[in-house]
Amino acid sequence: MNLCIITIYDYSQKDALSFIMLFMDLIKFAIIGGLVAMLGFGISDFLAKNAIDKVGDLKTLLYVQLIGMFFLVPYLIKDSQMPVFSLTNLIYLSIFGLFNAIGYLMLYKSFQKGKISIVSPISSSYAILAAIISYMFFGEAYSMRKIVVIVIIILGVILTALDPEVFYKGYNKKDLAMGVPEALLVFVIFGVYTPFWNKFIATPGWIVWVILLRAVLAFFLIVYAALLKKISVKVNVKGIWITFILISLFEAVGSFGSAWALHYSVNNTSIAAAITSTFPLVTIILAYLFLNERLKKSQYFGITLIILGLVASPFL
């Protein structure tokens, strides 16, 4: 009798230990993948600011998107399925490509005009608007805690975007930090666009759509540049092609880290998403160290609220 009890107890201990080890492995995947995504996206945005200052927003965006297509091709090795190329899907792809082009162009314009320490957190908070759109159109669950987080992020955006003197001197358009209007447009465009895009690519062959989206985006940028006569295909700035490649590479690293974490972490996707959402912090630190960007205390507090809200949102 005692022997039997001991045997069952030992087995249960071993089983529990195996479960704990498996759980820790899954968390490890979530943490590592999230950190890779955080560093990839954060460094990519910082390098984009550097390239934009040298050759402009439109040219930087065009070449980064074209180069980035090649870094996505290895995904085809893992997922070789082809999507359904119906007329409806191609029309949807064109619409997504247009919105993506406008959104990214506004993002790069905000990088060009303003301090990246300010515009990066504001633009990245589009995930909150995406959650609201998902609730409205796709029945995503909502709670009072998520509403509180949304309010915190909105407060953070206000504190980050405005000069603190506005609160006791009255509002003036000059009190709005440079690049913030464009960053707010990014917030709206990507916030509305992302849930519908995620729904569109939730099918076999999704990576093909992701690659084609970049091609469509590049097409619209070329048309836009031709209409405005603002861009030449030639780039004469020394070393800029290396910067373009690095931007695309780190963006691809960020995408890979995020996808890898979501694929292997199973029920710990919230951890991966929370870590990934801190990528503006990487951009801010790099801008502080290498671009000498300095903000007011209220703006740093606002950025903190935005990042804390983004980190908390996946758990709600």
C-alpha positions as CSV (number, residue, x, y, z in Angstrom):
1,M,0.0,0.0,0.0
2,N,2.7,2.4,1.0
3,L,4.8,1.4,-2.1
4,C,1.8,2.1,-4.3
5,I,1.3,5.6,-2.8
6,I,5.0,6.4,-3.2
7,T,4.9,5.3,-6.8
8,I,1.9,7.5,-7.6
9,Y,3.5,10.4,-5.7
10,D,6.8,10.1,-7.6
11,Y,5.0,10.0,-10.9
12,S,2.9,13.0,-10.1
13,Q,6.0,14.9,-9.1
14,K,7.7,14.0,-12.3
15,D,4.6,14.9,-14.3
16,A,4.3,18.3,-12.6
17,L,8.0,19.0,-13.1
18,S,7.7,18.2,-16.8
19,F,4.7,20.6,-17.0
20,I,6.7,23.3,-15.2
21,M,9.7,22.9,-17.5
22,L,7.4,23.0,-20.6
23,F,5.7,26.1,-19.3
24,M,9.1,27.8,-18.6
25,D,10.2,26.9,-22.2
26,L,7.1,28.5,-23.6
27,I,7.7,31.7,-21.5
28,K,11.3,31.6,-22.6
29,F,10.2,31.6,-26.3
30,A,7.8,34.5,-25.6
31,I,10.5,36.6,-23.8
32,I,13.3,35.9,-26.3
33,G,11.0,36.5,-29.3
34,G,9.6,39.7,-27.7
35,L,13.1,41.0,-27.0
36,V,14.2,40.3,-30.5
37,A,11.1,42.1,-31.9
38,M,11.6,45.0,-29.5
39,L,15.2,45.6,-30.5
40,G,14.5,45.0,-34.2
41,F,11.7,47.5,-34.5
42,G,13.3,50.0,-32.1
43,I,16.7,50.1,-34.0
44,S,14.9,50.2,-37.3
45,D,13.0,53.3,-36.4
46,F,16.2,55.0,-35.1
47,L,18.1,54.2,-38.3
48,A,15.1,55.4,-40.4
49,K,15.4,58.8,-38.7
50,N,19.1,58.9,-39.7
51,A,18.4,58.1,-43.3
52,I,15.4,60.5,-43.6
53,D,17.6,63.4,-42.4
54,K,20.0,62.6,-45.2
55,V,17.8,61.8,-48.3
56,G,14.2,62.6,-47.2
57,D,11.2,60.6,-46.1
58,L,9.8,59.5,-49.5
59,K,13.1,58.1,-50.9
60,T,13.9,56.4,-47.7
61,L,10.5,54.7,-47.4
62,L,10.6,53.6,-51.1
63,Y,13.9,51.9,-51.0
64,V,13.4,50.4,-47.5
65,Q,10.2,48.8,-48.7
66,L,11.8,47.4,-51.8
67,I,14.8,46.0,-50.0
68,G,12.6,44.6,-47.2
69,M,10.8,42.4,-49.7
70,F,14.0,40.3,-50.1
71,F,14.3,39.7,-46.4
72,L,10.7,38.3,-46.3
73,V,11.4,35.8,-49.1
74,P,12.9,33.2,-46.7
75,Y,9.5,33.0,-45.0
76,L,8.3,31.3,-48.2
77,I,10.5,28.3,-47.4
78,K,8.5,27.6,-44.3
79,D,5.1,28.6,-45.8
80,S,5.0,27.7,-49.5
81,Q,1.2,27.8,-49.8
82,M,-0.3,30.2,-52.2
83,P,-3.3,32.4,-51.4
84,V,-6.4,32.8,-53.5
85,F,-5.8,35.4,-56.2
86,S,-9.4,36.4,-56.7
87,L,-10.4,39.8,-58.1
88,T,-11.9,40.7,-54.7
89,N,-8.7,39.8,-52.9
90,L,-6.6,41.8,-55.3
91,I,-8.9,44.8,-54.9
92,Y,-8.5,44.5,-51.1
93,L,-4.8,44.2,-51.5
94,S,-4.7,47.4,-53.5
95,I,-6.7,49.2,-50.8
96,F,-4.5,47.9,-48.0
97,G,-1.4,48.9,-50.0
98,L,-2.8,52.5,-50.4
99,F,-3.5,52.9,-46.7
100,N,-0.2,51.3,-45.8
101,A,1.6,53.8,-48.1
102,I,-0.1,56.8,-46.6
103,G,0.4,55.5,-43.1
104,Y,4.1,54.8,-43.5
105,L,4.6,58.1,-45.4
106,M,3.1,60.0,-42.5
107,L,5.2,58.0,-40.1
108,Y,8.4,58.9,-41.9
109,K,7.3,62.6,-42.3
110,S,6.8,62.7,-38.5
111,F,10.4,61.3,-38.1
112,Q,11.6,64.0,-40.5
113,K,9.8,66.9,-38.8
114,G,9.9,66.1,-35.1
115,K,11.9,64.4,-32.4
116,I,11.7,60.7,-32.7
117,S,11.5,60.4,-28.9
118,I,8.1,62.1,-29.2
119,V,6.6,60.8,-32.4
120,S,7.6,57.1,-32.0
121,P,5.5,56.4,-28.8
122,I,2.6,58.4,-30.2
123,S,2.4,56.6,-33.5
124,S,3.0,53.2,-32.0
125,S,0.0,53.6,-29.7
126,Y,-2.2,52.9,-32.8
127,A,-2.6,49.4,-31.2
128,I,-5.2,50.8,-28.8
129,L,-7.3,52.2,-31.6
130,A,-7.0,48.8,-33.4
131,A,-8.4,47.1,-30.3
132,I,-11.4,49.5,-30.3
133,I,-12.0,48.8,-34.0
134,S,-11.7,45.0,-33.4
135,Y,-14.3,45.3,-30.6
136,M,-16.6,47.3,-32.9
137,F,-16.3,45.1,-36.0
138,F,-15.1,41.7,-34.9
139,G,-16.6,41.3,-31.5
140,E,-13.3,41.3,-29.6
141,A,-13.8,41.0,-25.8
142,Y,-13.7,44.3,-23.8
143,S,-13.4,45.1,-20.2
144,M,-13.3,48.1,-17.8
145,R,-9.6,47.5,-17.3
146,K,-9.0,47.9,-21.0
147,I,-10.9,51.2,-21.0
148,V,-8.7,52.4,-18.1
149,V,-5.6,51.5,-20.1
150,I,-7.0,53.4,-23.2
151,V,-7.5,56.5,-21.0
152,I,-4.0,56.2,-19.6
153,I,-2.5,56.0,-23.1
154,I,-4.6,58.9,-24.4
155,L,-3.4,61.0,-21.4
156,G,0.2,60.0,-22.2
157,V,-0.3,61.1,-25.8
158,I,-1.6,64.5,-24.6
159,L,1.3,65.0,-22.2
160,T,3.9,63.9,-24.8
161,A,2.4,66.0,-27.7
162,L,1.9,69.3,-25.9
163,D,4.2,71.8,-24.3
164,P,3.4,71.8,-20.5
165,E,2.9,75.5,-20.6
166,V,-0.4,75.0,-22.5
167,F,-2.0,73.9,-19.2
168,Y,-1.7,77.3,-17.6
169,K,-1.3,79.6,-20.6
170,G,-3.9,78.3,-22.9
171,Y,-3.7,76.2,-26.1
172,N,-1.8,77.5,-29.1
173,K,-1.0,75.6,-32.3
174,K,2.7,76.3,-31.7
175,D,2.5,74.3,-28.4
176,L,2.0,71.1,-30.4
177,A,5.3,69.4,-30.9
178,M,6.7,69.1,-34.4
179,G,5.7,65.9,-36.2
180,V,2.8,65.2,-33.8
181,P,0.0,65.9,-36.4
182,E,1.6,63.3,-38.7
183,A,2.1,60.9,-35.8
184,L,-1.6,61.2,-34.9
185,L,-2.5,60.5,-38.5
186,V,-0.4,57.3,-38.2
187,F,-2.3,56.5,-35.1
188,V,-5.7,56.8,-36.9
189,I,-4.7,55.2,-40.2
190,F,-2.9,52.1,-38.8
191,G,-5.4,51.8,-35.9
192,V,-8.3,51.5,-38.4
193,Y,-6.3,49.5,-41.0
194,T,-4.6,46.9,-38.9
195,P,-7.6,44.8,-37.7
196,F,-9.0,44.5,-41.2
197,W,-5.5,43.6,-42.6
198,N,-5.0,41.0,-39.8
199,K,-8.4,39.5,-40.8
200,F,-7.4,39.4,-44.4
201,I,-4.1,37.6,-43.9
202,A,-5.5,35.0,-41.5
203,T,-5.5,32.5,-44.4
204,P,-3.0,30.1,-46.0
205,G,-0.3,31.8,-48.0
206,W,-0.4,34.9,-45.8
207,I,3.3,35.6,-46.4
208,V,2.7,36.1,-50.1
209,W,0.2,38.8,-49.3
210,V,2.7,40.5,-47.0
211,I,5.4,40.5,-49.7
212,L,2.9,41.7,-52.3
213,L,1.7,44.5,-50.0
214,R,5.2,46.0,-50.0
215,A,5.2,45.9,-53.8
216,V,1.9,47.6,-54.0
217,L,3.0,50.2,-51.4
218,A,6.2,50.9,-53.5
219,F,4.0,51.3,-56.6
220,F,1.8,54.0,-54.9
221,L,5.0,55.7,-53.7
222,I,6.4,55.9,-57.2
223,V,3.1,57.2,-58.6
224,Y,3.0,59.8,-55.8
225,A,6.6,60.8,-56.4
226,A,6.0,61.1,-60.2
227,L,2.9,63.3,-59.7
228,L,4.8,65.6,-57.4
229,K,8.1,65.4,-59.2
230,K,9.8,65.2,-55.8
231,I,12.1,62.3,-56.2
232,S,14.8,60.9,-58.4
233,V,15.7,57.2,-58.4
234,K,19.3,58.1,-58.0
235,V,20.8,58.2,-54.5
236,N,24.2,59.9,-54.2
237,V,24.7,60.0,-50.5
238,K,27.7,58.0,-49.4
239,G,26.9,55.0,-47.3
240,I,23.1,55.4,-47.5
241,W,22.5,52.1,-49.1
242,I,24.1,50.4,-46.1
243,T,21.7,52.3,-43.9
244,F,18.7,51.3,-46.1
245,I,19.8,47.6,-45.9
246,L,20.2,47.9,-42.1
247,I,16.8,49.5,-41.7
248,S,15.2,46.7,-43.7
249,L,17.2,44.0,-41.9
250,F,16.3,45.2,-38.4
251,E,12.6,45.6,-39.4
252,A,12.7,42.0,-40.7
253,V,14.4,40.9,-37.5
254,G,11.6,42.6,-35.5
255,S,9.0,40.9,-37.7
256,F,10.7,37.5,-37.3
257,G,11.0,37.8,-33.5
258,S,7.4,38.7,-33.2
259,A,6.2,35.9,-35.4
260,W,8.6,33.4,-33.8
261,A,7.3,34.3,-30.3
262,L,3.7,34.1,-31.3
263,H,4.2,30.7,-33.0
264,Y,6.1,29.0,-30.2
265,S,4.8,30.7,-27.0
266,V,1.3,29.4,-27.5
267,N,-0.7,30.7,-24.5
268,N,2.0,33.2,-23.6
269,T,1.4,35.5,-26.6
270,S,0.5,38.4,-24.2
271,I,4.0,38.3,-22.8
272,A,5.6,38.5,-26.2
273,A,3.2,41.3,-27.3
274,A,3.9,43.2,-24.1
275,I,7.7,43.1,-24.6
276,T,7.5,43.9,-28.3
277,S,5.4,47.0,-27.6
278,T,8.3,48.5,-25.6
279,F,10.2,49.1,-28.8
280,P,9.8,52.9,-28.7
281,L,11.9,52.8,-25.5
282,V,14.8,51.4,-27.6
283,T,14.3,54.2,-30.1
284,I,14.2,56.9,-27.3
285,I,17.4,55.6,-25.7
286,L,19.2,55.6,-29.0
287,A,17.9,59.1,-29.8
288,Y,19.0,60.3,-26.3
289,L,22.5,58.9,-26.8
290,F,23.3,59.6,-30.4
291,L,20.9,62.4,-31.5
292,N,21.1,64.4,-28.2
293,E,17.3,64.6,-28.0
294,R,16.1,66.0,-24.7
295,L,12.5,66.4,-23.6
296,K,10.6,68.1,-20.8
297,K,9.7,66.1,-17.7
298,S,6.0,66.1,-18.5
299,Q,6.8,64.6,-21.9
300,Y,8.9,61.8,-20.4
301,F,6.0,61.2,-18.0
302,G,3.7,61.0,-21.0
303,I,5.9,58.6,-22.8
304,T,6.1,56.4,-19.7
305,L,2.3,56.3,-19.6
306,I,2.1,55.3,-23.2
307,I,4.6,52.5,-22.9
308,L,3.1,51.2,-19.7
309,G,-0.3,51.2,-21.3
310,L,0.9,49.4,-24.4
311,V,2.6,46.8,-22.2
312,A,-0.5,46.2,-20.1
313,S,-3.0,46.0,-22.9
314,P,-2.2,42.5,-24.1
315,F,-3.0,41.1,-20.6
316,L,-6.4,42.6,-20.5
